[in-house]
Amino acid sequence: MALGSAEQARKGGIPRGLSQSAPVLFSYGFRPFFLGAAVWAVVTMALWIASLTGLLPVAEDYGPAHWHAHEMLFGYSSAVLAGFLLTAVPNWTGRLPVSGWPLFWLFALWLVGRLAFLIPGIATGTVAAIESLFLPTLLLICVREVIAGRKWKDLKVMGGLLALTSGNILFHLQVMQGGHPDIAFKLAVSAYVVLVMIIGGRIIPSFTRNWINKVGRTDFPAPYSRFDSVAILTGVAALAAWVLLAEGWIVAALSCAAFMLHAARLTRWRGWTTLDEHLVTVLHVAYLFVPLGFLGIAVAALGVVSPTAALHVLTVGTVTSMMLAVMTRATRGHTGRVLTASRTTSIIYVAIVLAAIVRPIADFLPDHARLLYVISGASWLLAFGLFLVEYAPMLTRVRRKIG
């Protein structure tokens, strides 16, 4: 485990030292998982492009399209979620973080799951058994810590992780039975969006308030209220209808309501006051894709646009842009860097937002779809490639001393 004692934790200080029994990379959860997520995001996209162009067969037993979708939702993204939770949960509970060799083996479990798809000749059942181990293990660790720390309100975050775990298992079952894992994908996307609604509702107004206070202003974001609870519950209802019904007036009506509520929720956080600090502004931009995603679900449910367009607004826009926003901020903060966006970091944000906008547009311009796919994929690679250039050294070196 990490350096520090239980006594330190009881006094309210979360230990920030390094494990003595493993490399720096495995001193804290965000380090290996953020690094691994970024590497895998680049590798996965490169392999997908190679598969599309016929240069390289990828995961043929599962189907390249299914593999690509799986690794977007359960591969790199599950690593980002793990890095966030293994860092945030100790802050919530006051308990020691998972560190050292236990963290190493947890990361190895995630990595083996990624590689299992790519090794030819392994039966799909074996791949499913190996790959399905990581998320339940992460869930058990996080639930144990939340219960031990008696942070009962944080169990709702664990509900999102449980839904994601269930979606992953369902994916494998549907593929092995010869079906299309549509429900599994929607369940996974919904789990991430719910987590963004819950956790984003904590960190976005908090970081915005800190920024506004820093620059000497007093026009703070609206505090959490019953309005936020109604917005979240309406969003959950809309997502549940989307997963179970897929289309129709019920899905459209609930999604329209969620669109309006979350658009209003975002304006209550006063994101326009943070334009001078991109590290904060990007959180608001990422959350903007929540109401846009609900709007996409609504119009897709009425047959106005394809379901794929709405899906990509949520996956690339809501999920990936928020993940990069959190990865950059958390890495800078937990490694002793100044909490301000560098020029490279700002380019990362622009690139991923461009990818999120361009990919759904391709469904409306079929004659230009191939070009738009290239632009979206290149923007994705640029975003995660630049993340590795700037943040990999931070993730693999000892934390800077402040002061």
Secondary structure, DSSP 8 states (H G I E B T S, - for coil): --SS-HHHHHTT----S--SSS-GGGSSTHHHHHHHHHHHHHHHHHHHHHHHTTSS---TTT-HHHHHHHIIIIIHHHHHHHHHHHHHHHHHH------SHHHHHHHHHHHHHHHHTTSTT--HHHHHHHHTTHHHHHHHHHHHHHHHTT-GGGHHHHHHHHHHHHHHHHHHHHHHTT---HHHHHHHHHHHHHHHHHHHHHHHHHHHHHHHHHTT---------HHHHHHHHHHHHHHHHHHHH-SSHHHHHHHHHHHHHHHHHHHHTTGGGGTT-HHHHHHHHHHHHHHHHHHHHHHHHTTSS-HHHHHHIIIIIIIIHHHHHHHHHHHHHHTT--SS--HHHHHHHHHHHHHHHHHHHTTT-GGGHHHHHHHHHHHHHHHHHHHHHHHHHHHHS------
